[in-house]
Amino acid sequence: MRRTIVGVMGGSQVDEATAAGARELGKLIAENGWVLLSGGRPTGVMQASVTGASEAGGLTVGVLFDDDPSEAARGLDLVLPTGMGAGRNIINVLSSDVVVACRGSGGTLSEIALALRFERPVVLLDFDPGAEFLNGSASNARWSLAATPGECIEKVRSYLAELGRV
């Protein structure tokens, strides 16, 4: 059976609380034996989640905005430079079994919308762009809010069970 991939999306510039939550989330993803996929930048949610997963011995994948692998987050095991800019967001989403979105802005919102459009469940960690946006992205949108990384992991596990991935 192939490995389960949890995509972690979020801002490249975030506050300390968001970075700490992303780092804990990465750790928990690794402890569950799942692969962490991110946008792979060496800043914000991407670096924090990769750091947490890497420190916990997990497998990490970064799908880069640019074509330069030297621009990747520290701790990534697999670096995929795309040179596609924001077009790489579709790769992030379609490669993930479940998408977790931490606080972010336009890029993160686009990944959430794409995930819902392509029927990937979304868990929003301490981030609520609003039900109107979330439900408007797809008629059968599956999303939930989580206040903590632990609660987030429980929701991810529930979605994975629905998908037959646990």
PyMOL commands that set and color helices and strands:
alter all, ss='L'
color gray80, all
select helices_A, chain A and resi 16-31+44-55+69-71+85-94+106-117+131-136+149-162
alter helices_A, ss='H'
color red, helices_A
select strands_A, chain A and resi 5-9+35-38+60-64+78-81+98-101+122-125+143-146
alter strands_A, ss='S'
color yellow, strands_A
deselect
rebuild
show_as cartoon
